[in-house]
Amino acid sequence: MPRQPSEISLDPQDWDAFRATAHAALDDAIEFLRGVRERPVWTPVPEEVRNRLSGRVSPQGSSLEEVYSEFRELILPYPTGNIHPRFFGWVHGAGVANGIIAEMLAAAMNANCGGRDHGAIYVEKTVIDWCKKIFEFPSTASGLLVSGTSMANLIGICVARNSRGDVRNGGLRDYPRSLVAYTSAEAHESVVRAVEILGLGSAAVRKIAVLKDFAMDVGALRQAIEKDREAGLEPFCVIGTAGSVNTGAIDPLEELAEVCGEEGLWFHVDGAFGALGYLTESIRPRLKGLERADSLAFDFHKWAQVQYDAGCILVRKGELQRAAFSMRPAYLKKMSRGLGAGENWPCDYGPELSRSFRALKIWFALKEVGLEKIARIIEQNCEQARYLEQLVSGEPNLELLAPVSLNIVCFRFPQEGLDGEALDDLNANIVADVQEAGIAAPSTTRIHGRLAIRVNITNHRTRREDLEVLVKGVLAKARERMADQHR
C-alpha cells in the first residue's frame, strides 16, 4: 500500500494555550473600551512603528502569542479614535460593547452570506424586515446589508438605471437617449461616484443649487428637468439627501417625492446617518417623504452605533432589485431541499456573492440596546450640537459659519488682518494642532468657500463637557498660533 502523504490543519495544536490568549485578548478589548476617555483621542503613528508594520511576513509563521504581542504594541495604541467621546471628525459611529461579542461569534461561524439555507441568512432577513417596518416600506420591498451607504447608493441608482430598459443585456450603447440624474450641490461624493461606475459619467449628474439652509432648491430642480427634456435627454433619478455630510441639511423629501411622481422619475434617498432620525419624534416630521422613496440607503455604523462596517439598501419594488442583479449559473441553481435550498439569496440583490455575516452585529445591537435608546442618542447628539452652537455664538473669538440643522456644527477662529487663504491656513492648522495634542478630533470642510472647523456628533459617549474641552482646546491652540506669529 503506498505511503500516505502527511496532512496538516491550521487549527491550534494546543487549544488550551489558544484559549488563554483569546481570553487575554477579550479582556484587553473590554478594557480598551472601558478606559477610552482616559486616553488621547488620536495619537500619530510613529515612523518606527510604521516601518515595523511594513516588515515581511515570516514563511514559517509565528506563535499566536508573538503575533498578539505585536498587535498590542504596534496597532492597538493607534486607532482612528472614533470610539472616543471627543472624536468629532467626519460621521463615524462609536460602536457598542456587544459588538465585540458579535464580531467574535461571527468570526467563529465564518458564514458566507451570499446565499444557501443557514441561520445567518435568516438573521439578515430579520434585520431587513425590521428596517422595512422602521421606514414604513411595504412588506414586498427588498433589502440588502452592504459595507456602507456608498455601496448602497450604487445599488439603488443601479436599480433605478436598469428599471428604464434592458441595460443588462444591451448595455448603455443601445440606450436611445442619455440618462440624467439630479442631486443637491451638498450631496455626498458617493452619488457622483456611483453614476460614474454605472457608466453614465459624472456629466450625467446635475448638482442642483441649495437654499440658505443648504437644502435642495426644488424650483431649480424642476427647471433643470425641463431643460434636459427639451434638450432630448432622459431624466431618470432624483437623489435626495437626508442629512448632508457638510452641515446635516435635509432636502425637502416630500416635495422631491412629488416631483418624482409627476415626472415619472426614480426617487432615491441618501440617508447615510440622517435617515435614522426617523426613529425620533423630533426629527421624523422633517424627514416626511422618506417613506415614499423608491430606494433608501443608510448606515447602521453611524447613529445606530454598530461596529464597522454595516450599511443597508432598501428598494420599494423588490422585483426590480432582483432583476438588476440576479444571475444563477449551474453551481448556484436553487434546490428544493438541502443546503442549496432557501428563498431570496442575498447574492440575487447585489453584486457580491461572498458576503460576511455583518447582520449578526446589527441583530445584537438592536436586540440589546433597542430602538428607543438609539432614538434617544440621536436626539441627545442633536441637543449637544445646539449646545455647542451656543458656546460658539457666545464666544467673541469664534464665528458660526452655518445654521445647525441636526448634529453638525461648522465654525472658525476669525482673525483681523488675515486674508482668506491665510485665515483658512490658520484654521486648518488649529484643527491639526488639536488633533495631534490628543484633545479632540474635529475635521474641516468648506462653507461658502471658507474653511470651517467641522464638528460632527454621532457618538453615544459624548457629553457636554467634551464640547467645552473642544472649544477651550481650539481657543488655546489659536492663541498659541497667533503668539508664534508675533514673535
N, C-alpha and C positions, 0 to 999 in steps of 0.2 A: 504494500500500500504506500503510495507516495507520501512524503513528509508534508504535513500541512503547514502553510506559512503562519508565522506568528501574527496575532491580531491584537490591536490596541483599542482603547477607548479614551476619550478626553475627560471622562469623569475623574474626580479626585481619587487618588489611591488611598488617602486617609480621610474618610468622611468626618471623623471627629475633629481633625485639625481644620478642615474646611468650615465646619460648624462654628468653631471658636473664632475664626477670622470673620465669618459672616456676622456673628453676634457683635463682635467689636465694631464692625462697620455700621451696623444698625444703631448701636449706642452712639457712635460718633455722629451719625446723621441726625439723630434726635437732638443731641447737644448743639449741633451746628445751627439748628432752627431755634432752639430754646435760648441760646445766647446771642442771637443775631443783633440785638440792639446794642450790645457792648462792643461790637466791632466797628471799624470804619465801613462806610457804605461801599467804597471801592478802593482797591489797592492795585497800583500798576504792577504788571508782571515784570520782575527784574530781568535784565538781559541774561544773566547766568541761568535763570530758570528757563527762559525761552530756549537757550542753547541746549540745556539738558533734555528738554522735551522733544527737541528735534533729532535726538540721537537715534541710531539704528536699533531695530528690534533684534533680539538675540535669536539665532537659529535654533538654539536648544531650549529657549524659553527660560522663565524664571519661576521661583516659587511664588505662590499666591501672596504670602506674607511680604515678600520683597516688592511685588507689584503694588500691593495696597499701601505699603510704607511710602513708595514714591508718590502715589496719589495724594496721601495726606500732606506730603512735603511740597509737592510741585503744582498741584492742581486745586485742591480744596481751599487754600488761603486766598485764591484769586478769582472769585466768582464775578459775574456781571453785576451783582448787587441788588437785583430786583426783589429779593426776599427781605431786604432791609426796609424798615419803616420810612427812611428818608431817601428812598430811590424814587425820583420823580421824572426820570427821563423816558421819552417815548411813551408807549402804552403797554406796559408789562404788568401782568398779574404777579402776585406774591406766592402763589401756591398754598396748599393746605397740608397739614401734617399727615393726614391719612393717605396722601399721595405717595408717601414713602412706602407704605404697605402695599398700595395698589400696584405701583410700578414693580415692586419686588415680586408680587404674585403673578403679574402679567409676564414677567421675565421667566418665572418658573414654568408657566404653561407654554410660553413661546408659541402662541397660536398665530396662524396665518389667517387673517380675517378677510381674505378675498372671497371666500365662499365655503361651500360644503355645509354639512349638518352637524354643528357642535355648539357647545354652550356659549362661546364668545359671540357668535353671530346673533344669538337671541338677546344678549346684553346690549349690543349695538342697536338692534331693532327696538328694544325697550327705550333706550335713550332717545332715539329718533321720534318715537311716539310721544314721549314727554315733551319734546321740542314742538311738535305739531300742536299739542294742546296749549302750550305756553303762548304761542304766537297765533293761535286761532286759525291754523291751517286745516284743511279738510283731512279726514282720515285716509283719503285716497292719495294724498300728497306723498312724495318720496323724499328721501334724505340720505345723506352720507356724512360720516365723520372723516375729516381730512386734516392736513397739517396745520391749516390756518385759513384766514379769510382770503389771502392771496390765491390759494388753490380753489377756495370756494367761489370766489369771483370768476375765476377762469371757467369753472364748471358751469356756473349759472349763465354766463354770457355765451358759452359754447352751446348750451341747450337753446338759448334764445336765437342764436345764428342758425342752428340746424333746423329749428322749427319753421324757418322760412322756405325750405325746399330740400331737395335731395343732395345736400352738401357732402354727406359721407360717401356717396357713390361718384358723383360727378365733379366734386371739388368746386372751388370758387371760380375756376376758369369758365365753367358752364353757366355761372350765375349771370343773368342778363343785366343787372344794374348794381352799382356799387352800394354796399350796405354802409349805413352811418349810425353811430351810437352817440348818445348825449349824456353828459355828466357835469357836475359842478366844477368850477375852477378850483375849488378847495378839495376835490376828490382825491383819494389815495392813489399813488402811482401804480398800484397793482391793477387798477382798472385799465389804464393805458397799456400796461404790460400784457394783460390778458388779451386785449384786442390785437396787439402785435403778434402774440403767439398763435392766435387763431387765423393769422394770415390776412387780416384786413388792413393792417398798417396803422400807425399812430395818427396818420392824417384822417382816418375814418372816425376819430373821436372829436366831437365838438365840446369844448370846455365852456360851459355857459357861465356868464357873469353872475356874481353874487351881490346880495344887498348888504346893507350896513351890518347886519347880524351874521354875515358870512354864509347865509343860506341861499340856495339857488333862486335866481330871478325867473319865475315861471313865465312871465311875459316875454322875456328874452328867449326862453326855450321855445315857446310857440312860434316866434318869429324865425328862429333857426330851422325848425322843422319845415315851415312853409317855404323858406328859401331853398332848402335842399330838395324838396319835392319839385319846385319849379325848375331846378337845375337838372332834373332827371335822375336824381339819386334816390335811394330807398332807405328811409329811416326805419330802424328795426328794434331799437332798445333804448330805454332811458334808465340810467343808473343813479338812484338816489342815495344820499349819504345820511346815515343815522349816527351822528357823532363824528365830525371831521377830526382828522389827526392833528391839525394845527390848533384849532380853537374849541373843538367839541360841538360845532354848529350842527343843527339838524335841518335838513331840507324839508320843505313843506310837502310831506309824503302824500297826504290826502289829495292835494292839488295835482301832484305828479301822477297819482293813480288815475285821476280824472282825465288828464291829458292823454295818458296811455290808452285808456278805454276809448276815448273819442278818436284817436289817431290809429288805433289798431297796433300799438307797439307793446313790446315786452317790458314789464316793469320789474327791474332787479334792484334790490336794496343792499348796499354795503353797510352792514350794521356791526362791523368788527367788534366794537365794545359797546356802542350806544344802544344796540337792539335790546340788550338785556335790561335796559331801563324800563322795558315793557312789564317787568315784574313789579314795578313800584307804582304806587298811587299817584305820586307827584310827577313822574316823568311820562307815564303812559299816555296822557292826553296829547302830549307834544309829538308822540310817535303815531298818532292816528293816521291810518292809511297803510302802515306797515303790514297789517294783516291782509291787505289786498294785493300784496306783491306776488308776481309770478314766481320769483325766486328770492331767497333771503340768505345772505352769507353773514356769519358771525363766529366769534371765538368763545370757547369756554376758558381758555388760558388767560383771559383778561379779567373782566369783572366777575366771572364765576369762580375765579381763584384756583382753577385746576392747573396741575403742572403741565409744562410744555411737552409736546405740542398737542393741541386739541381744538380744531375748528369744525365748522358744520355748514353744510349747504342744504336748504330745503327747497323743493320745487313743487309748486301747486299741482301741476298735472304730471303725476308720476310717470305716466306712459311716455311723455316727451323726454324725460331724463333717461329712461331706459333705452328709448330709440336712439338717443345720441351716443350711447356707449356700449350697449350690449353686443357681445361677439363671443360665440360659443364654438370653438374648434372641437374636434373629436375628443381630446383629452379633458375637456371641460363639460361635455354633454351631461345634462341632468339625468339622474337615475330615479327610479320610482321608489327605491328603498336603499338603505345603507348610508355610508358616509357621504356619498355623492348625491344624496337627495337634498331636499330643502328648497324653499321658495325664496325668490328675490336675493340672489347672491349679490353682495356689495360690489363685486367687480363689474356688474351689469350697469352700474350707475356712476362710474367714474373711470379714469384712465389707469388706475393701479390694480394689478392682480395680487401682488404681495403687499399686505397691509398689516400693521401692528394692531395689537389689542388695546388701542387707546380708549375704547369705550369703558374699560374697567375703572380707570381713574375718575372718569366723569361720573359713572354709576356710584362709586364710593363717595365722591364729594357731595353729590346731590342727595344721596340717601342719608348720609350722616348730618350734613350741615342743614339741608332743607332750603326750599326756595325763599321762605320768609327771611331767613338770616342773610341770604345773598342780597335780597332786595334792600334790607337794612344797611348793608355795607355800601351798596350803590348810593343810597340816599346820604349816608354818612360821608362818603367821599365828596359828594356834591356840596354838602354843608361845609366841609373843610375847605373846599375851593372858594366858597363865598367868604369864609373867614380869612383866607389868605388875601383875597381881593380887598378886604377891609384893612388888613395890615399894610398892603402896598399903597392903598389910597390914603392911608393916614400917615405915611412916611414921606416927608418932603423930598427926600433924596431918591425916590423911586417913582417910576411912571408906568401906569397901566396902559397897555397897547391894544387891548381888545376886550369886548364885553365877555363876561364869564357865562357861558351857556350851560355847561354841565360840570366837568371836573378838571378843566384845563384853564390855567391862568398864565397869561403872557404879559411880561413887564420888562423894564430895563432900568439901568442906572444911567440917568442923563447927566451930562456934564457940559456946562457952558464953555464955549471956546473951542470945542472939538467939532470937526466937520463930520458928515455922515459916515464915511469909511472909518475914520479914527474912532468914532463912537461905537461902531459895530465891532471893531477890533477890541476895544476896551471891554465890552460886554461879553464877547466870546472868551476873552482871557479870564474874566471873572468866573465864568462857568467852569472853565478848565481848572482854575485855582481851587474852587470849592470842591470839585470832584477829586482832585489829586490830594487835597488835605483830608479826604475821607469824611467831610462834614455832611454832604448831601450830593445827590446826583440828578440835577436838573439837566435839560437839554437845550438846544437852541432851535429857532425857526425864524421865518421872516414874516412880518406883518406889515402890509403896505410898503414893502421894500426895506423895512428896517429890521435889523437883527434883534430878536427878542430872547429873553431868558424864559424858557417854556417849562412850566411845572404841570405835570400830569399826575393825578392822584387816583390810582386804581389799586390801592394796597389796603388790605384789611388790618394791617399792623400800624398804620399811620395814625398819629394823634396830633391834636392842635399844637402841642408843644414842639413837635417836629417841624412844623411850619414856622414857628417862631425861631427855632435854631437855624433854619434855612435863611430867613430874612437877615438875621444877625450875621450869619456867615457871608452872605452876599455883600452886605454893607462893609464888613471888616475887610474883605478882600478888595473891594473897590477903593477903600481908603488907603490900603497898602499900595495899590497900583498908582493912585494919584500922588501919594507921598514919594514914590520912586521917581515919578516924572519930574518932580520939583527939586530933586537932589542935584 
